[in-house]
Every structure is written in C-alpha cells, then in structure tokens.
Amino acid sequence: MFILNNPIIAQSDITGSFIGHCAIVGRFVLLDITFGYPLRTLGNGIFCHFAHFCHAETFVLHNSHFPFTDFICLFFLFWKLKTIKMNSNQDDHSEKKVFKRKKDNSSFNMSWFTPLPTIPEKSKKLYTAVLDLDHTLVHSLSKRIGDPRYKIINIPQATRRFYTAVRPCCAEFLESISEYYEVMLFTAGTTRYANAVIDQLIDPEHKYFSYSYCRPDCAQVDHEFVKDLSILGRDLSKTVIMDDNMMSFCCHIDNGILVEPWDGDAKDRELKTMMRIFHEIVDSNVEDVRPFLRERFQLYKIFEDGLVTD
C-alpha cells in the first residue's frame, strides 16, 4: 500500500492498481496532489512522506511491471497493521506553545484529518535539527525517587506529576549545534508536558528551540507515533532528525540519527558523540544529509532485516 501526501479520496471499482501519482486501494482512489514530494525508496519498499489521512483498510498493490515487494508499504508489512489513523488525542492545539506560533493551515474538513500548521518562517541557518524529547534529551518518571537530578515538573491541569532529569551534556549539545542548525522539538509527548519540560528545564530562555511539535502533530500508526518531517516546511536535504525510536522517523529514514535511549545513567556521554556528528555535517559542507546519513548509519538495513525476520 502506498501512503501519499494530501490525498484526494474518490470512489473506484478498480482494485490493486497504481497509475502515475494515484494509488487505487479497494474502492478508494488516493491521489497525491502535491507532486513536489517524490516517492522515497527504502530497500525493497517504496513510500512517500506520511499521509495525513486515515480510515484506510490494509491492501497490497500488485503491478506486473514492478516486483511485488516494491508495492508494500513498510508500515503494513513490518507491523502487520490493519488500519491507519490520525491521533485523536484531546490535547488542545490552541494551547500548544510555539515559540514562533503556528496557525492552522488545513484545507480539509473531514473528521479524520488533523489540521496542519502553517509552514514556519524560513531560518537563515543552513541546516535544521529536529530533536526528540523523552529518552533523547530527558528522562521522566511518575514517582519520586531519591536522585536529586529528577526535578518535579509543574504541568498545568495535569492529573499526575512527573519527575524529570536532563541528559548529561544536553545544555552543551544544544548550545553547540544551535550555532549552525535551526533547532526544532518534535515529540510524541503531550503539548503541556513538552512545554513544561522546555520552559522549566532545558530551554527556559527559549534560546535554542524555534518551534515545538508535539503529539497532535504526529500520525498514529497502531501504537506508534510517526513524525512527518514534510510538515516542517524545511528542505529535507538539510534536515536531520535525532530520535531514540526509529519508527518515529521511518518515513524519513535517511534523515535520521538513531540515538541510544537514555534512562537516567549519570555517566552517559551519548550527546557528546551526537555533537560531533552534527558538526561533521557542517564541517564537511554536506549538500544533502540523506546520502551522508544513509552511508554512515545504514538504518535502512535494519528495516530490510526486519522485513525478512519478522
């Protein structure tokens, strides 16, 4: 199955066909009307940037001109999902803290579409760094422990408390990369939680993060929250996402750096390593980060191995 950007949905009696930019799935025609976002190739799987739609059954597309595996979306083959849906979390978009506030730019009125923000104002910095929050920059617990590094986070209208520690070298990391990268937060955490962590712990003066994207901006695939980098309005050849969960950026696997998840180890120095990688991109004047990161980390092989062994 193909996942397409901004699809037009129309009825069709044709099944299992693919014509140009139009995938016909069951009785639904999913038409990519953007054309500016080409298909992304990942090993034997082909897929586009993540679609902002749901309500689709699982189908496999056949075409005699292409290998069978070229027409299977990795989401469905790897996770054996039956449906795809947008997150319906009640976290209010209007309460999202955006350091440069975004506006609703949705052109769809269908109930299963999540409104997308207006493309942010362009940055003068050459590259964009998209950073995850939990297990990447911080670690949170719902119960107090004796470790003084875990600070209580005051979250408005929260029904429970969180105690959060900041990963070693986080401040140094943010200070270092923000000189060359526009830094954005993209987390599957709720908006209130993310804002509280940013405001109270890792960027209280708003020196580093220009925009924050939270759970309402993610697409939910079964139990996974997927981050579509195309909504950021940035040149993907200059965009790097750092996350501890590869499924979070599986639509943009060649843009990703898979960071070791952090669970509170005081001796952790992973962000020191990440800092060197981000600076290597700048020092090498990389024109397109995707071939660079693909060759460096070869994350696509993990997907290929998963498809074989799952």
N, C-alpha and C positions, 0 to 999 in steps of 0.2 A: 504493500500500500504506500502511496505517496502522501506526504504531508506538505501542503502547499500554503504559501502566504496569501492572506486576504482572499479566500476562495469565494467564488460565486457558486451558489448551490442551485442546481436545476434538475428537473426530472429526466430520466432516461430509461429506456427499456434495454439498453445495451449493458452488458456486464463484462468486467475483466479486460477493458481496453485502455490504451493510452495513446492520445493523439496530441502531438505538439505539447502545449502547456496545460493540457486538460486531462485529468485523470478521471475515468468513469468507474465508479465503485458502486456495485449493486445498481440501485435506481437513482443514485445521486451523481451529478457531474461536479467535480471540484476543479474549478478553473483558477489558475494562478494569473491574476490580472496585473501583477507588479512587473513581471518580466525583468526587472532590474536585479532580481536576486536569482542567480543561476543555480542549477542543481549542484549540491555538494556531494562529492564522491568519497566514500569511506570503505576501502577494501572492496568487497563484493556487494555492498549496499549503496543505494543512491537515495538521497533525500534532500529536501530543501530546508531553508530556515523553518523553524517550528511554526505551524499554523495557529492562528487564533480562532479556532473553531472546535466544536465537539460534536457529539451526537452521531458519530460515525461507527458503523459496525466494522469488525475486522475482516478484511478481504485480502486476497493475494492476487496481484495483477499478472497476467500472462501476456507475453508478446513473442511471436515466433522469431522476431528479428534480434532479440536480445536474450542472454542467458536468464534462466529462471530466477537466479538469486539477485539479479540486478533490479528486480521489481518487488523486493521485500523491504519494507521499512524496518530498520533495526529495532525500533521500539516494540514492534509486534512480534518479531521473530525471537528477539533476545529475552523479552519479558513475558511473551505469550499473553499479551493483553487482549481483552475483548472490546474495550471501549476506550475512547479518549475524551477527556472533558476538561473544561476550564475550571479552575478553582473557584468555588462559590463561598469562600470564607467571608465572614461578616466584618472583617477588618475594614474600616471605612476609608475609602480613597481620599476623602476630603481631609482626613486627619493625618495623612502621610506627610512627614516632614521632609520637604525637598529644599535643599539649601539654595537652589535656584528653582522656584516652584514650577511644576509642570501643569499643563492643562489637558483636559480630556480632548482627544483628537479622533475619537471613534466615529466611523462613518456607517456603523451597523446598529440596527435597533433590535436585533434578535437577542432573545434572553440568554442564549448560551455564549454570547460574545462578551469578553471582558474589555472594557474601554482601554485604549492605549494612550499613553501620554503624548503630548506634542514633542516632536524631536527637539532635544535641548539645543541651546545656542552653541555654536561651534567653539571649540577651545583653540587657543593658539599653540598649544603643545602638540608635538608631533605624534605621540603615542597616547593610547588610552589603556589604563589598567583597571580591570573590573575585579573587585575583591569580594570573596565570600566572607561571612562573619563567624558563625559558630564552627568551632574546631579548626578554623583557619587563623583567625585573629584573636578569638576569645574562647573561653570555656565556661559554661554556666551550669549551675546546679540548682535544684529546687529546695534543697535543705542546707542549712548552715553547717559548716564543718570548721575545724579548728584552724585551718590555714588562713592567715591574715591577708593573703593575696586576693581572696574572694570577697568582693565588696557587694553590699546589698544594692540592688538596682531599683530605684523608685519608678514604677511604671503606672501612669495614670489609669484609673479604673481597673487595675489588674486584680484578678481573684486569687493570685498566689504570688509569692515573692521569688526573685531569682538572685542568686549569689554568683557573681561573675569575676573571673580572673582574666587578665590580659596576657597574651602570649609573650614570652621573652623576646626582646628586641623589636617589638611592634612599633614603638614610637620612632626608633631609629630607622626602621624599614619604611614607614610612611614618610618621614622627613626626607629620606634619601630618594625614593622614587618620584615623589611629588614635584621634584625639580624638573623632571623631564616628561612625566606622564600626567595626563588628566586622570584623577583617581575617582572612580565611582564604586559605590557599595551596591552589591546585588545579593540579597539574602532571601532564603525561604522562610526566615523568621517573620513574625508579625511586625507591622509598622510601628506600633507603640514600643515593642521590645527593642527593635533595632534603633529607633530614635533615642531611647533611654541609654542604651549602651554607647552610642556615638556621643551624646551630649554629656554623659556623666563619666565616661572612662577614656575612650580612645581618641576623640577629637572634639573636646569641649569648646574650643575656639573656632571650630569649623575652618581649620587651616588646610585640611587635606582633601576631604570628600566634597566634590562639587555637586553630585547628585546621589540620591539613595533610591534604590528599587527594592521592593520587599515582596512578601508573599502574594499580594494581589497582582503583581506584575509577572508572576510565574505561571506557567501552564502545568496542570497537574496530570501526570500520567500514572494511573494506578496510585501507588503510594509515593511516587517520586515527584519532586517539583523541578521542572525544567526551565532553564533560563535562556531565553531567546535574545541573543545579542543584537539582532537586527532592530529591535525596538529602541535601541540607544541612539540611533541616528549617527553612528560613527563609522568611519572607514574600517571595515573588518580586517583589512590588510595591515592595519596599525593597532589592532585591538588585542589585548591579552587578558584572559580570564584566569584567575588563580582560585582554585577550589579544592576541597578535600574529597569531594564526591564527583566522580567522572560523569555519572548520569546527569548531573546538573547542567553540564555543558556538552551533552552528547550530540546536539545539533551542530556544534561548532568545535568538534574535537581537535582540529588543528590549530585552534586559537588558545588551547588550554594548557595550563601548567597544573599538574596534579600534585598538590602539596600534602605532606604527611599530616594526617589528622592529629590535633593536639588535645590531650585530655588532662592537662594540668602539670606536666613534667616541668619542674623548675630548671632543669638542665638543658631543655630543648633549645636548639640553635637553628631550626629549620628556616626561619625568616632571614637569617644571615645568608644562607645558601640561596634563597629566593632573590635576595637583594642583588647578589652577583649575577644571577641570570637576567634580571631586568636591566641591569647596567650593561651586560654583554650585548643585548639587543641594541641599546643606544650607541655604545662604543663601536659596534660593527655597522652602524647606519643601515640596519636591515630595512629593505624596501617593503617586504611582505613577511610578516611574522609567521604566517602559516607554514610555508615550506621549512622555515628555520625551526619552529617548534615540532613539526612533524618528524623531521630528521633527528632532532635532539632527544625527544621523548618517546616517539613511536607509539603513541597511545592507541592508534588505530589497530595495532596488533592485539591489544587486549580485547577489543571488540571482536576481531576475527576469531581469536581463540575461544571467546565466549560463545560465539555462534556455532562453533564446532563441538564444544564440550557441554553446552547447556542441555 
